[in-house]
Amino acid sequence: MTEQKQEKKWHEKRKHLVGVVVSDKMDKTVVVRVDRKVPHPLYGKHIIKSKKYYAHDEHNECRVGDIVMIRETRPLSKTKRWVVVKILQRAKRPEEEIAKKQQQQQEQEQQQG
């Protein structure tokens, strides 16, 4: 029995992380916070450790609060080594919530009146 190990291609070896966008003030760049749980070395309680990554957002689609997937890539600048692959979940915007509530109130008034 000869088992052949299939080598992964270079683009398949790249790391993927999931995190939350904490800043989108730069052009084509977002700051993504990635959280991980690690046990305390002495007490064993799980602690949340977080790290910030600068990621390239080509079309400026990401907003603060979005949950995104980022992928490792070649260095794009001094600090940017990640690129946004996709937006997994959009953040809720206060303006959208207010608009929905106003629309619901108008519908209730029409039904009552």
Secondary structure, DSSP 4 states (H G I P E B T S, - for coil): --PPP-PPPGGGSS-EEEEEEEEEEETTEEEEEEEEEEE-TTT--EEEEEEEEEEE-TT----TT-EEEEEE-S--SSS--EEEEEEEEPPPPHHHHHHHHHHHHHHHHHHH-
